[in-house]
Amino acid sequence: MNKSNLRHVLCALLITVPFISNAQDQPVSTPGIFNGSTGYKTWSIGINGGALAPVAPTGGSNDFTKWKADFGYGAYVKWQMLHALALRADYIGGKLQADNSKKLGDGSSLVSPYTSYETKLKWSASLSAVVNVATINWLYKQNFVQIYLSAGGGIAGYSPTLTLAGGGTQDYKAGGGTIQELIIPVGAGLKFKLSEMINLDLGYTMHFTDGDNLDGYPTGPNKDKYSYAYAGLEFSLGKKGSPQLAWSNPAKVMYDDLVAQKAQLAAELEAQKSNNARLTADVDKLTKDTDGDGVSDFFDKCPNTPTGVKVDGAGCPLPVDTVKPITKVIITEEDNRIVREAIQNLEFETGKSSIKPHSYAALDRVAEMLKTKGFSLKLAGHTDNVGQPAKNMILSKDRAESVKQYLVSKGANPSKIEAVGYGQTQPIASNKTAAGKQKNRRVEFTIY
């Protein structure tokens, strides 16, 4: 093995780490788990260097007694499909060596026509599934250490050169030609997160070949194998500031998402309670009548009127000689027209009992008619079926009361105006269409 080359690679990695690890301090926003891989970095590339040896823990050192480690190098492209599963395409190159200098168990030497060999691993290309089997800080959204396993398949191209026992060398394949053979890589590794862009990758991969040609000496029942121990850097590709999918902890992300949703829902419910409280206060302000004279305190200009005293629309007592009984009521077509116009032009603020200003002119004509002709008026409020029936009943009553209070403020006699609410119980059209709902949101005027 060329130890000098390996030492240079490892030193370069160690020198680089302090500079790139500073990026860990930069905050990143983690996308929600229910968005899948959207917002994460899923592609990465890696480069590595290490020790390449014709040996594997599960099969020994092929057909020679003493294996030697030599410098190897590699690169890969990885696609992170899920938080714990990825596909990785690897390339590895280097040199494999072994000889027969090691004695057998009984002290004798291996009987072989060859003393040593050297195989140039020109290339090996494989596709593997990589599974993240463990993370260190499970309680945090972003992990920083991973343990992973990998397995796959591929093809290796190599050419062995053997040293004969009597001296001299020979190529296993004439002219040093390349042998291509199926390989099965199986490995494990440890990965450290240095930043959102760079990871430190330490791994070990065994390669099982589909033949006995790797060492140039096809003898014995076992097929050849080789291994690669490496250290390298992995660079994530994608939008700056996006986290790597492989480092995201889905359980913690989901928990935090649910906590945030719960907090948002609680805030919305609290805001709705505040809105309901303000609406109730507005209704109480418009309908409260302390002295019971039929004019709410909001419009009453003469509070504390004695019980039984007739008052005008402003809540002030009427002169006794101005109260004249109406002996006969005659409703003309003009009167009906004034009422129809008021109904057609009457509009309220959405979800409230406040009358829109453009409705005032038509209501003013109704108030003037009530004052001059002494009619009695029934106001019936109705709603569509949107919302809760109990709230709709309150809203319909409040709107009828709001119309009454406006007419009274314009001088109409409150004792001759009746305001009732029917909610959504008496629709005049289907609530299945927008037009039908519009017709059902109404206040009916009945003069008599």
C-alpha atoms as one frame of an Amber mdcrd trajectory, in Angstrom:
protein
   0.000   0.000   0.000   1.132   3.539  -0.768   0.778   4.879   2.787   2.075
   8.318   1.829  -0.832   8.910  -0.587  -3.411   7.764   1.976  -1.860   9.947
   4.645  -2.079  12.999   2.349  -5.778  12.425   1.659  -6.660  12.064   5.336
  -4.702  15.198   6.249  -6.532  17.194   3.576  -9.871  16.070   5.000  -8.910
  17.021   8.548  -7.687  20.457   7.449 -10.952  21.138   5.608 -13.244  20.206
   8.514 -12.769  23.336  10.722 -13.599  25.690   7.841 -16.743  23.979   6.631
 -18.085  23.073  10.087 -18.689  26.767  10.859 -21.715  26.589   8.583 -23.451
  24.436  11.215 -24.190  27.529  13.250 -26.392  29.004  10.506 -30.104  28.414
  11.254 -32.155  26.540   8.675 -35.894  26.165   8.351 -37.147  22.568   8.323
 -40.100  21.857   5.998 -43.091  19.999   7.395 -43.235  16.227   7.122 -46.601
  16.256   5.352 -44.991  17.981   2.344 -42.912  14.869   1.555 -39.417  15.690
   0.274 -40.465  19.176  -0.908 -38.064  21.806   0.447 -35.286  19.296   1.246
 -32.000  18.571  -0.510 -32.221  15.068  -1.973 -29.199  14.854  -4.317 -25.537
  14.715  -3.312 -22.110  13.748  -4.630 -19.180  12.285  -2.751 -15.444  11.764
  -3.135 -13.285   9.518  -0.970  -9.935   7.828  -0.597  -8.677   4.960   1.525
  -7.317   1.436   1.712  -8.101  -1.174  -0.965  -7.302  -4.801  -0.033  -7.979
  -8.299  -1.493  -9.598  -9.552   1.683 -13.013  -9.658   3.386 -13.929 -10.592
   6.965 -16.332 -13.232   5.650 -13.950 -14.962   3.219 -10.267 -14.444   3.949
  -7.595 -13.378   1.460  -8.441 -15.315  -1.735  -5.730 -17.748  -3.041  -2.576
 -16.146  -1.539  -1.489 -16.295   2.102  -0.687 -12.636   2.818  -2.795  -9.709
   1.577  -1.497  -6.151   1.292  -3.412  -2.879   1.496  -2.939  -0.248  -1.180
  -4.389   3.164  -1.969  -7.892   3.286  -3.441 -10.108   6.128  -4.512 -13.786
   6.570  -5.285 -16.723   8.840  -6.014 -20.490   8.508  -5.967 -23.806  10.175
  -6.749 -26.650   9.666  -4.271 -30.403  10.268  -4.450 -32.175  10.380  -1.069
 -35.645   9.005  -1.798 -36.893   8.904   1.816 -35.609  10.047   5.203 -33.944
   6.651   5.740 -33.515   5.237   2.207 -31.293   6.304  -0.700 -29.911   5.009
  -3.996 -26.151   5.455  -4.553 -24.096   4.952  -7.721 -20.420   4.291  -6.828
 -17.159   4.315  -8.775 -13.990   2.801  -7.236 -10.456   2.430  -8.612  -7.055
   1.426  -7.293  -4.680  -1.523  -6.925  -4.846  -4.916  -5.136  -1.782  -6.914
  -3.995  -0.959 -10.161  -2.129   1.869 -12.720  -1.899   2.638 -16.107  -0.341
   5.185 -14.958   2.259   2.950 -15.957   5.191   3.421 -19.538   6.443   0.541
 -21.969   6.750  -0.697 -23.229  10.106   1.761 -26.121  10.134   4.720 -23.840
   9.314   4.945 -24.835   5.683   4.654 -22.570   2.662   1.769 -22.654   0.200
   2.522 -24.756  -2.846   1.812 -22.450  -5.785   3.373 -21.605  -9.134   3.171
 -17.921  -8.141   4.817 -15.906  -5.385   2.683 -12.770  -5.651   0.279 -10.808
  -7.825  -0.807  -7.249  -8.507  -4.269  -6.474  -9.891  -5.158  -3.087 -11.310
  -8.756  -2.348 -10.440  -9.308  -0.083 -13.421 -12.870   0.638 -12.414 -15.868
  -0.731 -10.586 -19.379   0.682 -11.016 -22.248  -0.313  -8.749 -25.735   0.775
  -7.706 -26.634   0.263  -4.044 -29.502   0.889  -1.669 -28.355   2.815   1.422
 -30.404   2.471   4.610 -29.997   4.796   7.598 -30.381   2.355  10.521 -29.636
   4.625  13.492 -29.309   8.258  14.464 -27.744   9.697  17.589 -29.923  12.672
  18.644 -33.406  11.249  17.988 -35.171  14.015  19.959 -34.037  16.785  17.605
 -35.240  17.741  14.126 -31.733  17.716  12.639 -29.445  14.761  13.449 -25.663
  15.017  13.230 -24.441  11.385  13.259 -25.729   8.474  11.163 -25.022   4.759
  10.975 -25.888   3.264   7.597 -25.820  -0.046   5.717 -25.609  -0.559   1.959
 -26.006  -3.399  -0.534 -26.322  -3.592  -4.301 -24.792  -4.878  -7.506 -22.439
  -3.821 -10.287 -19.532  -4.669 -12.561 -15.765  -4.420 -12.014 -13.061  -4.169
 -14.676  -9.561  -5.335 -13.675  -6.327  -6.882 -15.011  -4.082  -9.157 -12.807
  -0.302  -9.534 -13.253   1.367 -12.539 -11.556   4.973 -13.049 -10.376   6.190
 -16.590 -11.132   7.949 -18.686  -8.493  11.001 -18.975 -10.731  11.086 -15.231
 -11.389   9.516 -13.052 -14.044   5.953 -11.892 -14.448   3.009 -12.716 -16.693
  -0.364 -11.173 -17.397  -3.340 -13.285 -16.426  -5.030 -12.193 -19.629  -2.895
 -11.878 -22.716  -1.741  -8.329 -23.339  -2.987  -7.153 -19.954  -6.578  -7.184
 -21.161  -9.434  -6.225 -18.864 -11.597  -8.840 -17.161 -15.168  -7.721 -16.469
 -17.037  -9.471 -13.693 -20.225  -9.094 -11.665 -19.719  -7.757  -8.111 -21.976
  -7.602  -5.069 -20.987  -4.706  -2.732 -22.103  -4.909   0.917 -21.024  -2.192
   3.331 -21.552  -0.080   6.406 -20.524   3.396   7.437 -20.628   6.283   9.833
 -21.544   9.774   8.654 -21.082  13.122  10.423 -22.941  16.317   9.514 -20.508
  19.223   9.152 -22.967  21.704   7.618 -26.112  21.768   5.486 -23.836  21.306
   2.472 -21.038  18.968   3.599 -20.870  15.626   5.463 -17.878  13.588   6.596
 -18.259   9.973   5.406 -16.366   7.016   6.937 -17.177   3.621   5.446 -16.185
   0.043   4.735 -17.467  -2.006   1.776 -16.885  -5.666   0.901 -17.094  -6.624
  -2.806 -17.911 -10.244  -3.675 -16.982 -11.131  -7.257 -18.785 -13.696  -9.407
 -15.577 -15.562 -10.223 -12.096 -16.643  -9.045 -10.061 -14.416 -11.357  -9.296
 -11.360  -9.199  -5.902 -12.660  -8.045  -5.075 -14.321 -11.412  -5.018 -17.781
  -9.800  -8.328 -19.625 -10.286  -7.968 -22.432  -7.773 -10.063 -23.715  -4.902
 -13.863 -23.685  -4.468 -14.230 -20.081  -3.245 -14.769 -16.978  -5.351 -12.559
 -13.930  -4.889 -13.431 -10.796  -2.961 -11.933  -7.432  -2.025 -12.734  -4.600
   0.404 -12.469  -0.817   0.501 -12.120   1.211   3.738 -12.432   4.915   3.045
 -12.881   8.446   4.370 -14.416  11.175   2.255 -16.639  14.201   1.892 -20.222
  14.293   0.685 -21.583  17.504  -0.878 -25.349  18.062  -0.913 -26.903  19.693
  -3.968 -29.921  21.974  -3.913 -31.257  25.343  -2.866 -29.115  27.215  -0.351
 -30.576  27.101   3.153 -32.641  23.954   2.517 -31.936  21.047   4.917 -30.778
  17.606   3.795 -33.553  15.029   3.773 -31.276  12.321   5.183 -30.620  14.336
   8.365 -34.236  15.255   9.100 -35.960  13.373  11.918 -39.534  12.769  10.665
 -40.987  11.921  14.081 -39.711  15.154  15.659 -40.753  17.263  12.647 -44.273
  15.806  12.760 -44.542  16.448  16.515 -43.484  20.079  16.118 -45.895  20.539
  13.201 -48.794  19.273  15.298 -47.814  21.499  18.244 -47.708  24.537  15.924
 -51.107  23.667  14.447 -52.580  23.279  17.928 -51.233  26.693  18.976 -52.628
  28.311  15.837 -56.058  26.736  16.410 -56.073  27.931  20.024 -55.241  31.478
  18.869 -58.056  31.391  16.300 -60.557  30.170  18.912 -59.481  32.914  21.313
 -59.903  35.529  18.580 -63.399  34.181  17.826 -64.327  34.454  21.510 -63.203
  38.088  21.513 -65.261  38.810  18.396 -68.343  37.195  19.948 -67.871  39.213
  23.118 -67.677  42.457  21.129 -70.791  41.509  19.130 -72.732  40.782  22.341
 -71.630  44.108  23.802 -72.773  45.954  20.654 -76.183  44.247  20.752 -76.626
  45.061  24.459 -75.688  48.661  23.785 -78.328  48.998  21.054 -81.176  47.161
  22.819 -80.808  48.143  26.488 -83.816  50.241  27.631 -83.377  51.202  31.283
 -86.564  53.273  31.688 -88.724  50.917  29.629 -90.155  53.608  27.339 -89.458
  51.621  24.139 -86.409  53.690  23.139 -82.986  52.116  23.749 -80.543  53.965
  25.978 -78.297  54.487  22.936 -80.961  56.684  21.247 -82.825  57.917  24.360
 -82.316  61.656  24.783 -84.563  61.777  27.867 -83.473  58.936  30.153 -85.408
  57.906  33.288 -88.837  58.711  31.803 -91.582  57.731  34.304 -93.384  54.472
  33.586 -96.470  54.819  31.377 -95.527  58.207  29.896 -95.801  58.267  26.113
 -92.597  59.381  24.406 -91.449  60.384  20.940 -88.732  58.695  18.915 -86.012
  60.388  20.954 -87.392  59.018  24.232 -88.797  62.391  25.405 -92.376  62.728
  26.779 -95.037  63.865  24.293 -97.310  66.807  25.170-100.634  65.482  26.392
-102.674  67.486  23.848-100.663  66.109  20.922-101.622  62.505  21.574-104.689
  61.997  19.428-106.388  58.644  18.967-106.631  57.384  15.409-110.093  56.223
  14.758-109.637  54.780  11.257-106.642  53.383   9.360-106.588  53.514   5.550
-103.571  51.998   3.785-103.050  53.301   0.246-101.045  51.919  -2.640 -98.528
  54.724  -2.070 -98.099  53.525   1.517 -97.431  49.989   0.262 -94.940  51.347
  -2.279 -92.990  53.152   0.463 -92.832  49.925   2.473 -91.692  47.877  -0.566
 -88.906  50.370  -1.302 -87.724  50.165   2.296 -87.608  46.373   2.134 -85.775
  46.383  -1.226 -83.135  48.901  -0.072 -82.588  47.482   3.415 -79.107  45.986
   3.868 -77.002  45.139   6.928 -73.278  44.741   7.570 -72.226  41.100   6.971
 -73.003  38.973  10.040 -74.080  42.067  12.021 -77.241  44.043  12.831 -75.775
  47.387  11.724 -77.825  49.007   8.916 -75.852  50.210   5.889 -76.126  54.000
   5.334 -77.663  53.748   1.843 -80.781  52.190   3.454 -81.522  55.300   5.567
 -83.414  57.309   2.926 -86.071  54.615   2.358 -86.436  54.061   6.129 -86.848
  57.808   6.653 -89.897  57.730   4.373 -91.376  54.828   6.369 -90.792  56.730
   9.639 -92.487  59.837   8.244 -95.466  57.731   7.106 -95.799  56.135  10.540
 -95.738  59.538  12.239 -98.283  61.212   9.978-100.725  58.322   9.535-100.429
  56.549  12.857 -99.950  53.098  11.343 -98.782  50.141  13.403 -95.830  48.194
  12.014 -94.610  44.631  12.497 -90.937  43.947  11.684 -90.076  40.257  11.126
 -86.362  39.342  10.797 -85.242  36.250   8.864 -81.873  34.625   7.946 -80.556
  31.864   5.677 -79.285  28.551   7.089 -75.596  29.526   7.273 -74.356  29.229
  10.854 -75.927  27.842  14.004 -79.743  28.083  14.320 -79.544  29.668  17.777
 -77.193  32.420  16.581 -79.335  32.993  13.484 -82.396  33.464  15.715 -80.540
  36.112  17.738 -79.241  37.839  14.607 -82.730  38.017  13.009 -84.208  39.503
  16.205 -81.323  42.003  16.519 -81.784  43.176  12.929 -85.526  43.701  13.403
 -84.790  45.618  16.627 -82.160  47.685  14.820 -84.738  48.769  12.210 -87.224
  49.606  14.980 -84.688  51.698  16.852 -83.831  53.605  13.681 -87.500  54.365
  12.929 -88.047  55.448  16.532 -84.997  57.721  16.305 -86.746  59.415  13.386
 -89.881  60.102  15.428 -91.947  56.942  14.978 -94.003  55.794  17.976 -92.158
  52.806  19.566 -95.361  51.470  21.101 -96.751  50.859  17.600 -93.743  48.975
  16.287 -93.277  45.277  16.998 -89.905  43.640  16.266 -89.641  39.836  16.171
 -87.039  37.341  14.846 -87.667  33.999  13.174 -84.075  33.003  12.324 -83.879
  30.423   9.545 -87.277  28.825  10.269 -89.326  30.570   7.537 -87.371  30.510
   4.238 -89.071  31.856   1.101 -86.514  30.287  -1.280 -84.079  27.366  -1.402
 -80.952  27.710   0.753 -79.032  25.537  -1.716 -78.232  28.501  -3.993 -76.625
  31.887  -3.372 -79.664  33.648  -4.858 -82.008  31.700  -2.565 -79.931  32.521
   0.499 -79.975  36.218  -0.475 -83.795  36.188  -0.585 -84.000  34.457   2.798
 -81.855  37.147   4.481 -84.619  39.757   4.919 -86.716  41.902   7.260 -90.422
  41.940   6.411 -92.539  45.073   7.028 -96.272  44.675   7.731 -98.324  47.871
   8.292-101.815  47.831   9.779
